């Protein structure tokens, strides 16, 4: 009987070199050493850091790109954007 440990079963589900988009929650794989990466699914752009080779982390959004996307979406729906009165 060869049961996996909890650590082994958790490690199987991990994906090296990928992060989860914080807007649409899809897995994205930025090219190695990229400083920015745009999610191909939703179009939001993220700043990427590389604490280790082949180990990306999202540092935060690229505000200019994401603000334009948000304003475009809110205007389509007829909502007022924050701060415009």
N, C-alpha and C positions, 0 to 999 in steps of 0.2 A: 504494500500500500504506500504509494508515493504521493502524499498530499503536499500541495504548495503551501509555502508560508504566506502570510499576509503581504510581506514586502515583495515577494516574488510575483504574486498575482497583481499587485499594484504596478510594479515595474513593467509588466506586459502591456498595460494600457497606456503607457506614456509614449509620446511621440517626440523624438529628439529633433531639434532644428525647427520646431513649429511653435507658434503661439496662437492664442485664441483672440480673434477680433473682439474688441470690447463693445462694438456696436451690434453686430449680427451674430456673434458667438461662433462663427465658422473658424475652423483651423486654417491658418495661413502660414506659409513657409517662405520667409523673406530670403533673398539671396545672401550668401555669406558676406559679412561685414557691411551690409547696407545700413545707412543711417536713417532712412525713411522707407516706408513701404505702404502702398495703397492696397486695401482689401479688394480683391477682384470681384467679390460678391456685392458689397454695399457701397464701395467707393470711398469710405473713410480712410484717411491717411494717418499713420502712426509713426512716432519717433522710436527707433529701435536702438537698444544697447546690446553689447555682446560681452557679458561678464566672463565667459569662457568661449573658446572656439566652438562653433556648432551649437551654441546655446543662447538663442536670442531672448530678449525680454522687451516688453513694451514699456517705454519711459513715459509716454503721454501722447496726446493728440497733436497733429499739426493744425493749429488753430485756424489759419487762413483758409485752408482747404475745407475743413469740416464746417466752418461758419457759413461758407458759400453753399455747401450742400444742405445744411439745415435751413437756411433762409429760402432756398429754392423749394424745399419740401413744404415748409409752412405756408409759402405763398400759393402753392398748388391747392392746399386744403382750405385756403381762405382765413388762416389764423394770422393774428398779429404776432410779429416776432418780439421778443423781450426788449423793452426799451423804446419801441416805436409807438407813439401815441398820437 
